[in-house]
Structures are given as structure tokens and as C-alpha cells.
């Protein structure tokens, strides 16, 4: 699908163009997912860094589950997963709405707390707003049900659990 050093950027790249390229290069592809635990044989795995976890770390698991190809964010990552068809796309996660229209149908996001300071301590980044915006964008794009995964801190867990449950219920997300 691609050669080392060759990559696409989202400058002028539409999700439809990406989907067309995938159909051309991997005609056997059945679906797309950004959750390595949901990969089925023949799926295209979308791998990009999230707020709490880096999906690119799960490329080997997606391949083991039968991924037909991987589309991945190249910033800060070097492809090391062998000869499987793959396509590095700079700015991959900004294509969420278009990818939904092109076949991505499920999203699973890790969010352990809604407390900004606790979030920054867990992730080593102050990006809670980006995660919340991403959840809203996924829901608006029809990537439902939007699933939120949480691993609760033993100290703050009870308070985080209540806040996360309220948040997910208010927004129609699964927790």
C-alpha cells in the first residue's frame, strides 16, 4: 500500500479519498475500527495517539486479530509491523466524521476522569477538552454507540465513577 518514507497528509485529503484508496489497495477490507479489541478478520485498523493511550501500540494486536491493513498517524512513530498493507496519514484523527461516512462504525475512548488536574496527572497532558471534543465529534458523526472506557484510581475512583456515569448518561455514551 505504501513504501517507507511515503505518507499522505490530511491537507486536501478527504475521508472519501482515503476510503477509495483503501478499497483500491485492499479490496478484501470489510470494515474499519480504531479499537484493536474490536478488529475482525479483514478489517482496516486505524491507529493514532489518544489522550490516555496510543493506538499505534496496539498495531501488533490488530494484526494478530486479522487486520487486513493499518492506517496510522506517523508523527512520532516508525512503522515496524512488517509487510502488512499500511498507510501513514498525518492528522488521521481529524478525519473522524468523514471516516464514519466511509465505513468506520465504532469508537472506544479511554477516559478515566473528568477532573482536569487528575486527567493531566494521569496522561501527562492537559488535553481533557480535546478528548471531550473528540467524543462529541464522534457522536455527531454517527459513530455510535460511543463507548467510554475507564480505569478508576483507587483513591479518587468513587468520585470519578459518579462524574463519569453522569457525563455518559447526559451525552448518550456507554460507560
C-alpha positions as CSV (number, residue, x, y, z in Angstrom):
1,X,0.0,0.0,0.0
2,X,2.8,2.4,0.8
3,X,6.6,2.5,0.8
4,X,8.8,3.6,3.8
5,X,9.0,7.3,3.9
6,X,5.9,7.9,1.8
7,X,2.9,9.3,3.5
8,X,-0.3,11.2,3.0
9,X,-1.3,14.3,4.9
10,X,-4.8,15.5,5.5
11,X,-4.0,18.6,3.6
12,X,-6.6,18.2,0.8
13,X,-7.2,14.6,1.7
14,X,-10.8,13.8,2.2
15,X,-12.1,10.7,4.0
16,X,-13.7,9.6,0.8
17,X,-10.3,9.8,-1.0
18,X,-8.8,7.8,1.9
19,X,-11.6,5.2,1.7
20,X,-11.2,5.0,-2.1
21,X,-7.5,4.4,-1.8
22,X,-8.2,1.7,0.8
23,X,-10.7,0.0,-1.5
24,X,-8.3,0.1,-4.3
25,X,-5.3,-1.2,-2.3
26,X,-7.2,-3.6,0.0
27,X,-10.3,-4.8,-1.9
28,X,-10.9,-7.5,0.7
29,X,-11.3,-5.0,3.5
30,X,-14.6,-5.5,5.3
31,X,-14.8,-2.6,7.8
32,X,-12.8,-0.1,9.8
33,X,-12.2,0.3,13.5
34,X,-10.0,2.3,15.8
35,X,-10.4,-0.2,18.7
36,X,-7.9,-3.1,18.4
37,X,-10.1,-5.2,20.6
38,X,-12.9,-5.0,18.1
39,X,-10.8,-5.9,15.0
40,X,-12.2,-8.7,13.0
41,X,-10.5,-10.6,10.1
42,X,-10.5,-8.3,7.1
43,X,-10.9,-5.0,9.0
44,X,-8.8,-1.9,8.5
45,X,-7.3,-0.8,11.8
46,X,-7.0,3.0,12.4
47,X,-4.1,3.7,14.8
48,X,-3.4,7.1,16.3
49,X,-2.5,8.6,19.6
50,X,-5.3,9.3,22.0
51,X,-5.3,11.3,25.2
52,X,-4.6,8.4,27.5
53,X,-3.3,5.7,25.2
54,X,-1.6,5.5,21.9
55,X,-3.5,3.2,19.4
56,X,-0.3,2.6,17.5
57,X,0.9,0.5,20.4
58,X,-1.9,-1.9,19.5
59,X,-1.0,-2.4,15.9
60,X,0.5,-5.9,16.6
61,X,-2.7,-7.0,18.4
62,X,-4.8,-5.7,15.5
63,X,-2.7,-7.7,13.0
64,X,-2.9,-10.8,15.2
65,X,-6.7,-10.4,15.2
66,X,-6.7,-10.4,11.4
67,X,-6.5,-6.8,10.3
68,X,-6.2,-6.5,6.5
69,X,-4.4,-3.2,6.6
70,X,-3.5,-0.4,9.0
71,X,-3.9,3.4,8.6
72,X,-1.7,5.1,11.1
73,X,-0.6,8.5,12.3
74,X,3.1,8.8,11.5
75,X,4.1,11.7,13.9
76,X,6.5,10.3,16.4
77,X,6.1,6.7,15.2
78,X,8.1,4.4,12.9
79,X,6.4,1.5,11.1
80,X,7.8,-1.7,12.4
81,X,5.0,-4.2,11.7
82,X,6.3,-5.9,8.6
83,X,4.7,-6.2,5.2
84,X,1.0,-5.8,6.0
85,X,-0.5,-3.1,3.8
86,X,-0.3,0.2,5.7
87,X,-0.8,3.8,5.1
88,X,0.6,6.6,7.2
89,X,-1.7,9.6,7.3
90,X,-0.7,12.8,9.0
91,X,-3.6,14.2,11.0
92,X,-5.6,11.0,10.9
93,X,-7.8,11.6,13.9
94,X,-9.1,14.9,12.3
95,X,-10.9,12.8,9.7
96,X,-13.4,11.2,12.1
97,X,-16.6,12.4,10.6
98,X,-15.6,11.6,7.1
99,X,-14.3,8.2,8.1
100,X,-17.7,7.4,9.6
101,X,-19.3,8.2,6.3
102,X,-16.7,6.0,4.7
103,X,-17.2,3.0,6.9
104,X,-15.8,3.5,10.4
105,X,-18.6,2.5,12.7
106,X,-17.4,2.2,16.2
107,X,-15.3,4.3,18.6
108,X,-14.0,3.3,22.0
109,X,-12.3,6.1,24.1
110,X,-10.3,5.8,27.3
111,X,-11.3,8.5,29.8
112,X,-10.5,7.8,33.5
113,X,-11.6,11.1,35.0
114,X,-13.4,14.4,34.2
115,X,-11.2,16.3,36.8
116,X,-8.8,18.4,34.8
117,X,-5.9,18.2,37.2
118,X,-6.3,14.4,37.7
119,X,-6.6,14.0,33.9
120,X,-3.4,15.9,33.4
121,X,-1.6,13.9,36.1
122,X,-2.7,10.6,34.5
123,X,-1.9,11.5,30.9
124,X,0.9,14.0,31.5
125,X,-1.0,16.3,29.2
126,X,-3.7,19.0,29.7
127,X,-5.9,17.8,26.9
128,X,-9.2,17.0,28.6
129,X,-11.0,19.4,26.3
130,X,-9.7,17.7,23.2
131,X,-10.9,14.3,24.4
132,X,-14.4,15.7,25.3
133,X,-14.5,17.5,21.9
134,X,-13.5,14.2,20.2
135,X,-16.3,12.3,22.0
136,X,-18.8,14.9,20.8
137,X,-17.4,14.8,17.2
138,X,-17.6,11.0,17.2
139,X,-21.2,11.1,18.4
140,X,-22.1,13.9,15.9
141,X,-20.5,11.8,13.1
142,X,-22.8,8.9,14.0
143,X,-20.1,6.7,15.4
144,X,-22.4,5.2,17.9
145,X,-22.7,4.0,20.4
146,X,-19.7,6.0,21.6
147,X,-18.1,3.9,24.3
148,X,-16.0,5.3,27.2
149,X,-13.6,3.0,29.0
150,X,-12.4,4.0,32.4
151,X,-9.9,2.6,34.8
152,X,-10.6,4.1,38.2
153,X,-7.9,5.3,40.6
154,X,-8.1,3.6,44.0
155,X,-8.1,6.9,45.8
156,X,-10.3,9.1,43.6
157,X,-12.3,6.3,41.9
158,X,-15.6,6.6,43.6
159,X,-15.9,10.3,42.8
160,X,-14.7,9.8,39.3
161,X,-17.1,7.0,38.7
162,X,-20.1,9.1,39.7
163,X,-19.0,12.0,37.5
164,X,-18.2,9.8,34.5
165,X,-21.5,8.0,34.8
166,X,-23.5,11.3,34.9
167,X,-21.5,12.6,32.0
168,X,-22.0,9.5,29.9
169,X,-25.7,9.3,30.7
170,X,-26.1,13.0,29.9
171,X,-24.4,12.6,26.5
172,X,-25.8,9.2,25.5
173,X,-22.4,7.4,25.7
174,X,-21.8,3.9,27.0
175,X,-19.5,3.6,30.0
